[in-house]
Structures are given as structure tokens and as C-alpha cells.
């Protein structure tokens, strides 16, 4: 496990993030690679639940407001935000 992954797990526990929030954090992490299609599909499925949808969108909004060294959060949210909308049409 990388240091950044360990740090992310600690933050998830300390901030008591929900499953939906953790998945969005993972999909929009500062890692140099993009999220997997299976993770994106899981997030899209979560958006059908009213509570999870609010959690997903709250974390998306938080990530969109990041700046500086967290530029990848913003970049990944912008590429990621189309996927749930695209996948919702398939259900």
C-alpha cells in the first residue's frame, strides 16, 4: 500500500466518510492515473439512492473547489462527472 493510499484511508476514517464519499475520493484522487470503469459504474449506481446521490454530489462539489497542489481533483471531477449521467441512461 502506498503512503498516499494509507493517508487516504486514515482521512476516510477520521472524517467518517460514507461509502459514496470514499468512492468519489478514490475516483478523484491525486494519483497520476484515472479511475477504473468499474469504480465509475459503482458511483453511477449509487446516484440512484437519494442519500448516496447527495453524498456523491457533496464530495464532487468539494473536489471542484480544490486548487493548488490538488489540481488533479478538479481535473478528474471534470472528466468523471459525465460518467454517472451517461450510465444512468442505461438503467
PyMOL Python script that loads the backbone (N, CA, C, O; Angstrom):
from pymol import cmd

cmd.read_pdbstr("""\
ATOM      1  N   UNK A   1       0.855  -1.176   0.000  1.00  0.00           N
ATOM      2  CA  UNK A   1       0.000   0.000   0.000  1.00  0.00           C
ATOM      3  C   UNK A   1       0.896   1.233   0.000  1.00  0.00           C
ATOM      4  O   UNK A   1       1.855   1.322   0.767  1.00  0.00           O
ATOM      5  N   UNK A   2       0.571   2.171  -0.864  1.00  0.00           N
ATOM      6  CA  UNK A   2       1.363   3.393  -0.952  1.00  0.00           C
ATOM      7  C   UNK A   2       1.060   4.316   0.225  1.00  0.00           C
ATOM      8  O   UNK A   2       0.047   4.171   0.908  1.00  0.00           O
ATOM      9  N   UNK A   3       1.949   5.250   0.438  1.00  0.00           N
ATOM     10  CA  UNK A   3       1.760   6.222   1.514  1.00  0.00           C
ATOM     11  C   UNK A   3       0.495   7.039   1.288  1.00  0.00           C
ATOM     12  O   UNK A   3      -0.256   7.311   2.225  1.00  0.00           O
ATOM     13  N   UNK A   4       0.263   7.429   0.031  1.00  0.00           N
ATOM     14  CA  UNK A   4      -0.931   8.237  -0.255  1.00  0.00           C
ATOM     15  C   UNK A   4      -2.210   7.437  -0.021  1.00  0.00           C
ATOM     16  O   UNK A   4      -3.209   7.989   0.441  1.00  0.00           O
ATOM     17  N   UNK A   5      -2.188   6.142  -0.337  1.00  0.00           N
ATOM     18  CA  UNK A   5      -3.368   5.300  -0.108  1.00  0.00           C
ATOM     19  C   UNK A   5      -3.621   5.132   1.387  1.00  0.00           C
ATOM     20  O   UNK A   5      -4.769   5.152   1.831  1.00  0.00           O
ATOM     21  N   UNK A   6      -2.562   4.970   2.153  1.00  0.00           N
ATOM     22  CA  UNK A   6      -2.697   4.847   3.606  1.00  0.00           C
ATOM     23  C   UNK A   6      -3.232   6.147   4.202  1.00  0.00           C
ATOM     24  O   UNK A   6      -4.120   6.130   5.055  1.00  0.00           O
ATOM     25  N   UNK A   7      -2.686   7.272   3.745  1.00  0.00           N
ATOM     26  CA  UNK A   7      -3.147   8.578   4.228  1.00  0.00           C
ATOM     27  C   UNK A   7      -4.627   8.778   3.891  1.00  0.00           C
ATOM     28  O   UNK A   7      -5.387   9.310   4.700  1.00  0.00           O
ATOM     29  N   UNK A   8      -5.030   8.347   2.689  1.00  0.00           N
ATOM     30  CA  UNK A   8      -6.425   8.475   2.260  1.00  0.00           C
ATOM     31  C   UNK A   8      -7.336   7.636   3.165  1.00  0.00           C
ATOM     32  O   UNK A   8      -8.420   8.082   3.538  1.00  0.00           O
ATOM     33  N   UNK A   9      -6.897   6.424   3.516  1.00  0.00           N
ATOM     34  CA  UNK A   9      -7.698   5.569   4.402  1.00  0.00           C
ATOM     35  C   UNK A   9      -7.858   6.197   5.781  1.00  0.00           C
ATOM     36  O   UNK A   9      -8.940   6.152   6.366  1.00  0.00           O
ATOM     37  N   UNK A  10      -6.792   6.776   6.295  1.00  0.00           N
ATOM     38  CA  UNK A  10      -6.858   7.429   7.607  1.00  0.00           C
ATOM     39  C   UNK A  10      -7.844   8.596   7.554  1.00  0.00           C
ATOM     40  O   UNK A  10      -8.668   8.755   8.455  1.00  0.00           O
ATOM     41  N   UNK A  11      -7.762   9.413   6.501  1.00  0.00           N
ATOM     42  CA  UNK A  11      -8.694  10.541   6.363  1.00  0.00           C
ATOM     43  C   UNK A  11     -10.135  10.052   6.261  1.00  0.00           C
ATOM     44  O   UNK A  11     -11.041  10.661   6.830  1.00  0.00           O
ATOM     45  N   UNK A  12     -10.348   8.958   5.541  1.00  0.00           N
ATOM     46  CA  UNK A  12     -11.703   8.411   5.406  1.00  0.00           C
ATOM     47  C   UNK A  12     -12.276   8.034   6.768  1.00  0.00           C
ATOM     48  O   UNK A  12     -13.457   8.258   7.033  1.00  0.00           O
ATOM     49  N   UNK A  13     -11.445   7.468   7.623  1.00  0.00           N
ATOM     50  CA  UNK A  13     -11.890   7.053   8.958  1.00  0.00           C
ATOM     51  C   UNK A  13     -12.089   8.274   9.857  1.00  0.00           C
ATOM     52  O   UNK A  13     -13.117   8.404  10.521  1.00  0.00           O
ATOM     53  N   UNK A  14     -11.097   9.167   9.870  1.00  0.00           N
ATOM     54  CA  UNK A  14     -11.150  10.344  10.743  1.00  0.00           C
ATOM     55  C   UNK A  14     -12.353  11.229  10.409  1.00  0.00           C
ATOM     56  O   UNK A  14     -13.030  11.728  11.308  1.00  0.00           O
ATOM     57  N   UNK A  15     -12.612  11.421   9.117  1.00  0.00           N
ATOM     58  CA  UNK A  15     -13.720  12.285   8.690  1.00  0.00           C
ATOM     59  C   UNK A  15     -15.044  11.537   8.586  1.00  0.00           C
ATOM     60  O   UNK A  15     -16.074  12.123   8.252  1.00  0.00           O
ATOM     61  N   UNK A  16     -15.009  10.232   8.875  1.00  0.00           N
ATOM     62  CA  UNK A  16     -16.221   9.406   8.862  1.00  0.00           C
ATOM     63  C   UNK A  16     -16.972   9.510   7.523  1.00  0.00           C
ATOM     64  O   UNK A  16     -18.193   9.664   7.494  1.00  0.00           O
ATOM     65  N   UNK A  17     -16.217   9.423   6.420  1.00  0.00           N
ATOM     66  CA  UNK A  17     -16.828   9.500   5.101  1.00  0.00           C
ATOM     67  C   UNK A  17     -17.671   8.259   4.828  1.00  0.00           C
ATOM     68  O   UNK A  17     -17.336   7.157   5.262  1.00  0.00           O
ATOM     69  N   UNK A  18     -18.754   8.453   4.113  1.00  0.00           N
ATOM     70  CA  UNK A  18     -19.638   7.349   3.727  1.00  0.00           C
ATOM     71  C   UNK A  18     -19.003   6.563   2.578  1.00  0.00           C
ATOM     72  O   UNK A  18     -17.993   6.982   2.011  1.00  0.00           O
ATOM     73  N   UNK A  19     -19.603   5.426   2.244  1.00  0.00           N
ATOM     74  CA  UNK A  19     -19.128   4.607   1.126  1.00  0.00           C
ATOM     75  C   UNK A  19     -19.113   5.424  -0.167  1.00  0.00           C
ATOM     76  O   UNK A  19     -18.159   5.353  -0.942  1.00  0.00           O
ATOM     77  N   UNK A  20     -20.164   6.192  -0.390  1.00  0.00           N
ATOM     78  CA  UNK A  20     -20.260   7.008  -1.609  1.00  0.00           C
ATOM     79  C   UNK A  20     -19.152   8.059  -1.646  1.00  0.00           C
ATOM     80  O   UNK A  20     -18.514   8.251  -2.681  1.00  0.00           O
ATOM     81  N   UNK A  21     -18.925   8.730  -0.538  1.00  0.00           N
ATOM     82  CA  UNK A  21     -17.887   9.763  -0.480  1.00  0.00           C
ATOM     83  C   UNK A  21     -16.499   9.165  -0.690  1.00  0.00           C
ATOM     84  O   UNK A  21     -15.656   9.760  -1.361  1.00  0.00           O
ATOM     85  N   UNK A  22     -16.268   7.994  -0.117  1.00  0.00           N
ATOM     86  CA  UNK A  22     -14.974   7.319  -0.266  1.00  0.00           C
ATOM     87  C   UNK A  22     -14.731   6.962  -1.727  1.00  0.00           C
ATOM     88  O   UNK A  22     -13.620   7.125  -2.232  1.00  0.00           O
ATOM     89  N   UNK A  23     -15.756   6.481  -2.399  1.00  0.00           N
ATOM     90  CA  UNK A  23     -15.607   6.118  -3.813  1.00  0.00           C
ATOM     91  C   UNK A  23     -15.304   7.344  -4.672  1.00  0.00           C
ATOM     92  O   UNK A  23     -14.484   7.268  -5.587  1.00  0.00           O
ATOM     93  N   UNK A  24     -15.950   8.460  -4.392  1.00  0.00           N
ATOM     94  CA  UNK A  24     -15.669   9.689  -5.145  1.00  0.00           C
ATOM     95  C   UNK A  24     -14.252  10.163  -4.849  1.00  0.00           C
ATOM     96  O   UNK A  24     -13.537  10.590  -5.755  1.00  0.00           O
ATOM     97  N   UNK A  25     -13.845  10.088  -3.586  1.00  0.00           N
ATOM     98  CA  UNK A  25     -12.476  10.479  -3.231  1.00  0.00           C
ATOM     99  C   UNK A  25     -11.457   9.610  -3.960  1.00  0.00           C
ATOM    100  O   UNK A  25     -10.434  10.105  -4.434  1.00  0.00           O
ATOM    101  N   UNK A  26     -11.741   8.320  -4.047  1.00  0.00           N
ATOM    102  CA  UNK A  26     -10.835   7.411  -4.751  1.00  0.00           C
ATOM    103  C   UNK A  26     -10.791   7.741  -6.248  1.00  0.00           C
ATOM    104  O   UNK A  26      -9.720   7.754  -6.855  1.00  0.00           O
ATOM    105  N   UNK A  27     -11.949   8.005  -6.830  1.00  0.00           N
ATOM    106  CA  UNK A  27     -12.028   8.295  -8.266  1.00  0.00           C
ATOM    107  C   UNK A  27     -11.364   9.618  -8.622  1.00  0.00           C
ATOM    108  O   UNK A  27     -10.909   9.800  -9.751  1.00  0.00           O
ATOM    109  N   UNK A  28     -11.306  10.540  -7.671  1.00  0.00           N
ATOM    110  CA  UNK A  28     -10.760  11.874  -7.950  1.00  0.00           C
ATOM    111  C   UNK A  28      -9.480  12.142  -7.161  1.00  0.00           C
ATOM    112  O   UNK A  28      -9.169  13.289  -6.840  1.00  0.00           O
ATOM    113  N   UNK A  29      -8.753  11.089  -6.857  1.00  0.00           N
ATOM    114  CA  UNK A  29      -7.533  11.231  -6.057  1.00  0.00           C
ATOM    115  C   UNK A  29      -6.431  11.932  -6.848  1.00  0.00           C
ATOM    116  O   UNK A  29      -6.573  12.173  -8.047  1.00  0.00           O
ATOM    117  N   UNK A  30      -5.348  12.250  -6.177  1.00  0.00           N
ATOM    118  CA  UNK A  30      -4.185  12.869  -6.816  1.00  0.00           C
ATOM    119  C   UNK A  30      -3.290  11.857  -7.513  1.00  0.00           C
ATOM    120  O   UNK A  30      -2.244  12.227  -8.046  1.00  0.00           O
ATOM    121  N   UNK A  31      -3.679  10.593  -7.519  1.00  0.00           N
ATOM    122  CA  UNK A  31      -2.891   9.582  -8.216  1.00  0.00           C
ATOM    123  C   UNK A  31      -2.807   9.949  -9.699  1.00  0.00           C
ATOM    124  O   UNK A  31      -3.756  10.504 -10.254  1.00  0.00           O
ATOM    125  N   UNK A  32      -1.676   9.643 -10.342  1.00  0.00           N
ATOM    126  CA  UNK A  32      -1.495  10.065 -11.737  1.00  0.00           C
ATOM    127  C   UNK A  32      -2.338   9.297 -12.758  1.00  0.00           C
ATOM    128  O   UNK A  32      -2.330   9.648 -13.938  1.00  0.00           O
ATOM    129  N   UNK A  33      -3.051   8.280 -12.344  1.00  0.00           N
ATOM    130  CA  UNK A  33      -3.902   7.523 -13.261  1.00  0.00           C
ATOM    131  C   UNK A  33      -5.364   7.821 -12.968  1.00  0.00           C
ATOM    132  O   UNK A  33      -5.710   8.289 -11.884  1.00  0.00           O
ATOM    133  N   UNK A  34      -6.203   7.547 -13.935  1.00  0.00           N
ATOM    134  CA  UNK A  34      -7.632   7.808 -13.782  1.00  0.00           C
ATOM    135  C   UNK A  34      -8.347   6.688 -13.057  1.00  0.00           C
ATOM    136  O   UNK A  34      -7.755   5.640 -12.797  1.00  0.00           O
ATOM    137  N   UNK A  35      -9.604   6.892 -12.728  1.00  0.00           N
ATOM    138  CA  UNK A  35     -10.394   5.872 -12.034  1.00  0.00           C
ATOM    139  C   UNK A  35     -10.750   4.725 -12.979  1.00  0.00           C
ATOM    140  O   UNK A  35     -10.819   4.903 -14.195  1.00  0.00           O
ATOM    141  N   UNK A  36     -10.971   3.557 -12.403  1.00  0.00           N
ATOM    142  CA  UNK A  36     -11.357   2.398 -13.211  1.00  0.00           C
ATOM    143  C   UNK A  36     -12.809   2.543 -13.654  1.00  0.00           C
ATOM    144  O   UNK A  36     -13.597   3.248 -13.024  1.00  0.00           O
ATOM    145  N   UNK A  37     -13.143   1.877 -14.729  1.00  0.00           N
ATOM    146  CA  UNK A  37     -14.526   1.939 -15.217  1.00  0.00           C
ATOM    147  C   UNK A  37     -15.470   1.256 -14.235  1.00  0.00           C
ATOM    148  O   UNK A  37     -16.634   1.643 -14.126  1.00  0.00           O
ATOM    149  N   UNK A  38     -14.979   0.240 -13.517  1.00  0.00           N
ATOM    150  CA  UNK A  38     -15.841  -0.424 -12.529  1.00  0.00           C
ATOM    151  C   UNK A  38     -16.150   0.513 -11.362  1.00  0.00           C
ATOM    152  O   UNK A  38     -17.270   0.512 -10.852  1.00  0.00           O
ATOM    153  N   UNK A  39     -15.174   1.308 -10.935  1.00  0.00           N
ATOM    154  CA  UNK A  39     -15.413   2.285  -9.866  1.00  0.00           C
ATOM    155  C   UNK A  39     -16.405   3.340 -10.338  1.00  0.00           C
ATOM    156  O   UNK A  39     -17.303   3.730  -9.591  1.00  0.00           O
ATOM    157  N   UNK A  40     -16.247   3.796 -11.561  1.00  0.00           N
ATOM    158  CA  UNK A  40     -17.170   4.792 -12.107  1.00  0.00           C
ATOM    159  C   UNK A  40     -18.589   4.233 -12.192  1.00  0.00           C
ATOM    160  O   UNK A  40     -19.560   4.944 -11.933  1.00  0.00           O
ATOM    161  N   UNK A  41     -18.699   2.967 -12.554  1.00  0.00           N
ATOM    162  CA  UNK A  41     -20.010   2.322 -12.630  1.00  0.00           C
ATOM    163  C   UNK A  41     -20.647   2.217 -11.243  1.00  0.00           C
ATOM    164  O   UNK A  41     -21.850   2.427 -11.092  1.00  0.00           O
ATOM    165  N   UNK A  42     -19.839   1.892 -10.233  1.00  0.00           N
ATOM    166  CA  UNK A  42     -20.344   1.816  -8.857  1.00  0.00           C
ATOM    167  C   UNK A  42     -20.866   3.178  -8.403  1.00  0.00           C
ATOM    168  O   UNK A  42     -21.924   3.268  -7.781  1.00  0.00           O
ATOM    169  N   UNK A  43     -20.125   4.225  -8.714  1.00  0.00           N
ATOM    170  CA  UNK A  43     -20.556   5.576  -8.333  1.00  0.00           C
ATOM    171  C   UNK A  43     -21.847   5.931  -9.051  1.00  0.00           C
ATOM    172  O   UNK A  43     -22.754   6.511  -8.454  1.00  0.00           O
ATOM    173  N   UNK A  44     -21.933   5.587 -10.322  1.00  0.00           N
ATOM    174  CA  UNK A  44     -23.155   5.859 -11.087  1.00  0.00           C
ATOM    175  C   UNK A  44     -24.348   5.139 -10.461  1.00  0.00           C
ATOM    176  O   UNK A  44     -25.432   5.712 -10.351  1.00  0.00           O
ATOM    177  N   UNK A  45     -24.152   3.885 -10.053  1.00  0.00           N
ATOM    178  CA  UNK A  45     -25.232   3.128  -9.412  1.00  0.00           C
ATOM    179  C   UNK A  45     -25.656   3.773  -8.094  1.00  0.00           C
ATOM    180  O   UNK A  45     -26.839   3.785  -7.756  1.00  0.00           O
ATOM    181  N   UNK A  46     -24.690   4.307  -7.354  1.00  0.00           N
ATOM    182  CA  UNK A  46     -25.005   4.950  -6.075  1.00  0.00           C
ATOM    183  C   UNK A  46     -25.898   6.171  -6.252  1.00  0.00           C
ATOM    184  O   UNK A  46     -26.635   6.533  -5.335  1.00  0.00           O
ATOM    185  N   UNK A  47     -25.845   6.807  -7.409  1.00  0.00           N
ATOM    186  CA  UNK A  47     -26.620   8.029  -7.613  1.00  0.00           C
ATOM    187  C   UNK A  47     -28.119   7.768  -7.730  1.00  0.00           C
ATOM    188  O   UNK A  47     -28.904   8.715  -7.781  1.00  0.00           O
ATOM    189  N   UNK A  48     -28.528   6.502  -7.773  1.00  0.00           N
ATOM    190  CA  UNK A  48     -29.955   6.181  -7.799  1.00  0.00           C
ATOM    191  C   UNK A  48     -30.569   6.193  -6.405  1.00  0.00           C
ATOM    192  O   UNK A  48     -31.791   6.173  -6.261  1.00  0.00           O
ATOM    193  N   UNK A  49     -29.722   6.227  -5.375  1.00  0.00           N
ATOM    194  CA  UNK A  49     -30.167   6.314  -3.993  1.00  0.00           C
ATOM    195  C   UNK A  49     -30.120   7.785  -3.589  1.00  0.00           C
ATOM    196  O   UNK A  49     -29.096   8.446  -3.764  1.00  0.00           O
ATOM    197  N   UNK A  50     -31.213   8.295  -3.056  1.00  0.00           N
ATOM    198  CA  UNK A  50     -31.310   9.727  -2.739  1.00  0.00           C
ATOM    199  C   UNK A  50     -30.206  10.175  -1.782  1.00  0.00           C
ATOM    200  O   UNK A  50     -29.579  11.210  -2.004  1.00  0.00           O
ATOM    201  N   UNK A  51     -29.966   9.410  -0.732  1.00  0.00           N
ATOM    202  CA  UNK A  51     -28.953   9.786   0.258  1.00  0.00           C
ATOM    203  C   UNK A  51     -27.563   9.720  -0.367  1.00  0.00           C
ATOM    204  O   UNK A  51     -26.767  10.647  -0.223  1.00  0.00           O
ATOM    205  N   UNK A  52     -27.274   8.615  -1.063  1.00  0.00           N
ATOM    206  CA  UNK A  52     -25.959   8.454  -1.687  1.00  0.00           C
ATOM    207  C   UNK A  52     -25.732   9.512  -2.761  1.00  0.00           C
ATOM    208  O   UNK A  52     -24.616  10.006  -2.921  1.00  0.00           O
ATOM    209  N   UNK A  53     -26.789   9.862  -3.500  1.00  0.00           N
ATOM    210  CA  UNK A  53     -26.667  10.905  -4.524  1.00  0.00           C
ATOM    211  C   UNK A  53     -26.209  12.216  -3.891  1.00  0.00           C
ATOM    212  O   UNK A  53     -25.315  12.883  -4.413  1.00  0.00           O
ATOM    213  N   UNK A  54     -26.818  12.580  -2.774  1.00  0.00           N
ATOM    214  CA  UNK A  54     -26.442  13.817  -2.079  1.00  0.00           C
ATOM    215  C   UNK A  54     -24.987  13.750  -1.605  1.00  0.00           C
ATOM    216  O   UNK A  54     -24.263  14.743  -1.672  1.00  0.00           O
ATOM    217  N   UNK A  55     -24.566  12.582  -1.127  1.00  0.00           N
ATOM    218  CA  UNK A  55     -23.185  12.418  -0.669  1.00  0.00           C
ATOM    219  C   UNK A  55     -22.205  12.509  -1.835  1.00  0.00           C
ATOM    220  O   UNK A  55     -21.159  13.148  -1.722  1.00  0.00           O
ATOM    221  N   UNK A  56     -22.545  11.867  -2.955  1.00  0.00           N
ATOM    222  CA  UNK A  56     -21.693  11.927  -4.148  1.00  0.00           C
ATOM    223  C   UNK A  56     -21.557  13.369  -4.615  1.00  0.00           C
ATOM    224  O   UNK A  56     -20.450  13.846  -4.863  1.00  0.00           O
ATOM    225  N   UNK A  57     -22.673  14.054  -4.734  1.00  0.00           N
ATOM    226  CA  UNK A  57     -22.642  15.426  -5.238  1.00  0.00           C
ATOM    227  C   UNK A  57     -21.942  16.375  -4.267  1.00  0.00           C
ATOM    228  O   UNK A  57     -21.276  17.317  -4.697  1.00  0.00           O
ATOM    229  N   UNK A  58     -22.087  16.138  -2.970  1.00  0.00           N
ATOM    230  CA  UNK A  58     -21.378  16.952  -1.981  1.00  0.00           C
ATOM    231  C   UNK A  58     -19.873  16.819  -2.120  1.00  0.00           C
ATOM    232  O   UNK A  58     -19.146  17.810  -2.057  1.00  0.00           O
ATOM    233  N   UNK A  59     -19.405  15.589  -2.309  1.00  0.00           N
ATOM    234  CA  UNK A  59     -17.966  15.375  -2.473  1.00  0.00           C
ATOM    235  C   UNK A  59     -17.490  15.908  -3.820  1.00  0.00           C
ATOM    236  O   UNK A  59     -16.386  16.445  -3.910  1.00  0.00           O
ATOM    237  N   UNK A  60     -18.299  15.771  -4.863  1.00  0.00           N
ATOM    238  CA  UNK A  60     -17.949  16.330  -6.174  1.00  0.00           C
ATOM    239  C   UNK A  60     -17.774  17.845  -6.050  1.00  0.00           C
ATOM    240  O   UNK A  60     -16.804  18.406  -6.560  1.00  0.00           O
ATOM    241  N   UNK A  61     -18.705  18.495  -5.379  1.00  0.00           N
ATOM    242  CA  UNK A  61     -18.626  19.947  -5.192  1.00  0.00           C
ATOM    243  C   UNK A  61     -17.368  20.322  -4.413  1.00  0.00           C
ATOM    244  O   UNK A  61     -16.682  21.288  -4.750  1.00  0.00           O
ATOM    245  N   UNK A  62     -17.075  19.555  -3.374  1.00  0.00           N
ATOM    246  CA  UNK A  62     -15.881  19.825  -2.571  1.00  0.00           C
ATOM    247  C   UNK A  62     -14.626  19.694  -3.429  1.00  0.00           C
ATOM    248  O   UNK A  62     -13.723  20.525  -3.343  1.00  0.00           O
ATOM    249  N   UNK A  63     -14.570  18.649  -4.258  1.00  0.00           N
ATOM    250  CA  UNK A  63     -13.414  18.426  -5.127  1.00  0.00           C
ATOM    251  C   UNK A  63     -13.292  19.525  -6.184  1.00  0.00           C
ATOM    252  O   UNK A  63     -12.183  19.927  -6.535  1.00  0.00           O
ATOM    253  N   UNK A  64     -14.415  20.005  -6.686  1.00  0.00           N
ATOM    254  CA  UNK A  64     -14.377  21.075  -7.687  1.00  0.00           C
ATOM    255  C   UNK A  64     -13.793  22.363  -7.128  1.00  0.00           C
ATOM    256  O   UNK A  64     -13.265  23.183  -7.880  1.00  0.00           O
ATOM    257  N   UNK A  65     -13.880  22.547  -5.830  1.00  0.00           N
ATOM    258  CA  UNK A  65     -13.374  23.763  -5.193  1.00  0.00           C
ATOM    259  C   UNK A  65     -11.934  23.645  -4.718  1.00  0.00           C
ATOM    260  O   UNK A  65     -11.413  24.581  -4.112  1.00  0.00           O
ATOM    261  N   UNK A  66     -11.277  22.518  -4.977  1.00  0.00           N
ATOM    262  CA  UNK A  66      -9.864  22.364  -4.628  1.00  0.00           C
ATOM    263  C   UNK A  66      -9.007  23.163  -5.604  1.00  0.00           C
ATOM    264  O   UNK A  66      -9.449  23.502  -6.702  1.00  0.00           O
ATOM    265  N   UNK A  67      -7.790  23.456  -5.193  1.00  0.00           N
ATOM    266  CA  UNK A  67      -6.873  24.208  -6.052  1.00  0.00           C
ATOM    267  C   UNK A  67      -5.444  23.897  -5.652  1.00  0.00           C
ATOM    268  O   UNK A  67      -5.202  23.086  -4.758  1.00  0.00           O
ATOM    269  N   UNK A  68      -4.509  24.537  -6.308  1.00  0.00           N
ATOM    270  CA  UNK A  68      -3.098  24.357  -5.977  1.00  0.00           C
ATOM    271  C   UNK A  68      -2.623  22.953  -6.252  1.00  0.00           C
ATOM    272  O   UNK A  68      -2.819  22.427  -7.348  1.00  0.00           O
ATOM    273  N   UNK A  69      -2.000  22.342  -5.261  1.00  0.00           N
ATOM    274  CA  UNK A  69      -1.422  21.009  -5.453  1.00  0.00           C
ATOM    275  C   UNK A  69      -2.490  19.940  -5.694  1.00  0.00           C
ATOM    276  O   UNK A  69      -2.166  18.835  -6.128  1.00  0.00           O
ATOM    277  N   UNK A  70      -3.732  20.249  -5.423  1.00  0.00           N
ATOM    278  CA  UNK A  70      -4.824  19.290  -5.642  1.00  0.00           C
ATOM    279  C   UNK A  70      -5.530  19.507  -6.979  1.00  0.00           C
ATOM    280  O   UNK A  70      -6.719  19.216  -7.103  1.00  0.00           O
ATOM    281  N   UNK A  71      -4.818  20.011  -7.966  1.00  0.00           N
ATOM    282  CA  UNK A  71      -5.410  20.291  -9.277  1.00  0.00           C
ATOM    283  C   UNK A  71      -5.993  19.041  -9.914  1.00  0.00           C
ATOM    284  O   UNK A  71      -6.946  19.130 -10.689  1.00  0.00           O
ATOM    285  N   UNK A  72      -5.430  17.862  -9.597  1.00  0.00           N
ATOM    286  CA  UNK A  72      -5.960  16.625 -10.187  1.00  0.00           C
ATOM    287  C   UNK A  72      -7.383  16.339  -9.711  1.00  0.00           C
ATOM    288  O   UNK A  72      -8.170  15.742 -10.444  1.00  0.00           O
ATOM    289  N   UNK A  73      -7.718  16.758  -8.493  1.00  0.00           N
ATOM    290  CA  UNK A  73      -9.093  16.575  -8.008  1.00  0.00           C
ATOM    291  C   UNK A  73     -10.063  17.244  -8.977  1.00  0.00           C
ATOM    292  O   UNK A  73     -11.047  16.642  -9.407  1.00  0.00           O
ATOM    293  N   UNK A  74      -9.771  18.481  -9.309  1.00  0.00           N
ATOM    294  CA  UNK A  74     -10.641  19.256 -10.205  1.00  0.00           C
ATOM    295  C   UNK A  74     -10.653  18.632 -11.594  1.00  0.00           C
ATOM    296  O   UNK A  74     -11.715  18.465 -12.193  1.00  0.00           O
ATOM    297  N   UNK A  75      -9.489  18.293 -12.101  1.00  0.00           N
ATOM    298  CA  UNK A  75      -9.381  17.698 -13.434  1.00  0.00           C
ATOM    299  C   UNK A  75     -10.178  16.398 -13.514  1.00  0.00           C
ATOM    300  O   UNK A  75     -10.936  16.187 -14.461  1.00  0.00           O
ATOM    301  N   UNK A  76     -10.005  15.534 -12.525  1.00  0.00           N
ATOM    302  CA  UNK A  76     -10.688  14.236 -12.555  1.00  0.00           C
ATOM    303  C   UNK A  76     -12.192  14.377 -12.369  1.00  0.00           C
ATOM    304  O   UNK A  76     -12.960  13.631 -12.977  1.00  0.00           O
ATOM    305  N   UNK A  77     -12.623  15.313 -11.546  1.00  0.00           N
ATOM    306  CA  UNK A  77     -14.070  15.527 -11.399  1.00  0.00           C
ATOM    307  C   UNK A  77     -14.662  15.962 -12.728  1.00  0.00           C
ATOM    308  O   UNK A  77     -15.752  15.525 -13.097  1.00  0.00           O
ATOM    309  N   UNK A  78     -13.950  16.820 -13.450  1.00  0.00           N
ATOM    310  CA  UNK A  78     -14.465  17.287 -14.737  1.00  0.00           C
ATOM    311  C   UNK A  78     -14.545  16.167 -15.767  1.00  0.00           C
ATOM    312  O   UNK A  78     -15.439  16.183 -16.613  1.00  0.00           O
ATOM    313  N   UNK A  79     -13.641  15.204 -15.720  1.00  0.00           N
ATOM    314  CA  UNK A  79     -13.727  14.078 -16.645  1.00  0.00           C
ATOM    315  C   UNK A  79     -14.685  13.016 -16.117  1.00  0.00           C
ATOM    316  O   UNK A  79     -15.282  12.265 -16.889  1.00  0.00           O
ATOM    317  N   UNK A  80     -14.824  12.961 -14.821  1.00  0.00           N
ATOM    318  CA  UNK A  80     -15.629  11.942 -14.147  1.00  0.00           C
ATOM    319  C   UNK A  80     -17.115  12.260 -14.122  1.00  0.00           C
ATOM    320  O   UNK A  80     -17.943  11.349 -14.142  1.00  0.00           O
ATOM    321  N   UNK A  81     -17.459  13.526 -14.079  1.00  0.00           N
ATOM    322  CA  UNK A  81     -18.855  13.902 -13.853  1.00  0.00           C
ATOM    323  C   UNK A  81     -19.790  13.498 -14.979  1.00  0.00           C
ATOM    324  O   UNK A  81     -20.998  13.409 -14.758  1.00  0.00           O
ATOM    325  N   UNK A  82     -19.275  13.247 -16.187  1.00  0.00           N
ATOM    326  CA  UNK A  82     -20.124  12.814 -17.291  1.00  0.00           C
ATOM    327  C   UNK A  82     -20.531  11.353 -17.153  1.00  0.00           C
ATOM    328  O   UNK A  82     -21.607  10.965 -17.610  1.00  0.00           O
ATOM    329  N   UNK A  83     -19.691  10.545 -16.533  1.00  0.00           N
ATOM    330  CA  UNK A  83     -19.925   9.102 -16.481  1.00  0.00           C
ATOM    331  C   UNK A  83     -21.217   8.726 -15.774  1.00  0.00           C
ATOM    332  O   UNK A  83     -22.002   7.970 -16.346  1.00  0.00           O
ATOM    333  N   UNK A  84     -21.490   9.213 -14.549  1.00  0.00           N
ATOM    334  CA  UNK A  84     -22.757   8.821 -13.911  1.00  0.00           C
ATOM    335  C   UNK A  84     -23.972   9.216 -14.744  1.00  0.00           C
ATOM    336  O   UNK A  84     -24.949   8.472 -14.816  1.00  0.00           O
ATOM    337  N   UNK A  85     -23.909  10.377 -15.366  1.00  0.00           N
ATOM    338  CA  UNK A  85     -25.037  10.811 -16.188  1.00  0.00           C
ATOM    339  C   UNK A  85     -25.198   9.902 -17.403  1.00  0.00           C
ATOM    340  O   UNK A  85     -26.319   9.563 -17.783  1.00  0.00           O
ATOM    341  N   UNK A  86     -24.096   9.512 -18.002  1.00  0.00           N
ATOM    342  CA  UNK A  86     -24.141   8.643 -19.169  1.00  0.00           C
ATOM    343  C   UNK A  86     -24.645   7.253 -18.780  1.00  0.00           C
ATOM    344  O   UNK A  86     -25.445   6.654 -19.499  1.00  0.00           O
ATOM    345  N   UNK A  87     -24.176   6.743 -17.643  1.00  0.00           N
ATOM    346  CA  UNK A  87     -24.562   5.399 -17.220  1.00  0.00           C
ATOM    347  C   UNK A  87     -25.992   5.344 -16.706  1.00  0.00           C
ATOM    348  O   UNK A  87     -26.634   4.297 -16.789  1.00  0.00           O
ATOM    349  N   UNK A  88     -26.507   6.458 -16.172  1.00  0.00           N
ATOM    350  CA  UNK A  88     -27.878   6.456 -15.662  1.00  0.00           C
ATOM    351  C   UNK A  88     -28.877   6.161 -16.765  1.00  0.00           C
ATOM    352  O   UNK A  88     -29.910   5.540 -16.514  1.00  0.00           O
ATOM    353  N   UNK A  89     -28.589   6.590 -17.966  1.00  0.00           N
ATOM    354  CA  UNK A  89     -29.495   6.346 -19.075  1.00  0.00           C
ATOM    355  C   UNK A  89     -29.618   4.877 -19.434  1.00  0.00           C
ATOM    356  O   UNK A  89     -30.555   4.495 -20.135  1.00  0.00           O
ATOM    357  N   UNK A  90     -28.693   4.041 -18.970  1.00  0.00           N
ATOM    358  CA  UNK A  90     -28.699   2.611 -19.288  1.00  0.00           C
ATOM    359  C   UNK A  90     -29.553   1.806 -18.321  1.00  0.00           C
ATOM    360  O   UNK A  90     -29.784   0.619 -18.555  1.00  0.00           O
ATOM    361  N   UNK A  91     -30.028   2.418 -17.244  1.00  0.00           N
ATOM    362  CA  UNK A  91     -30.804   1.679 -16.235  1.00  0.00           C
ATOM    363  C   UNK A  91     -32.277   1.794 -16.504  1.00  0.00           C
ATOM    364  O   UNK A  91     -33.085   1.237 -15.760  1.00  0.00           O
TER     365      UNK A  91
END
""", "prot")
cmd.dss("prot")
cmd.show_as("cartoon", "prot")
cmd.util.cbc("prot")
cmd.orient("prot")
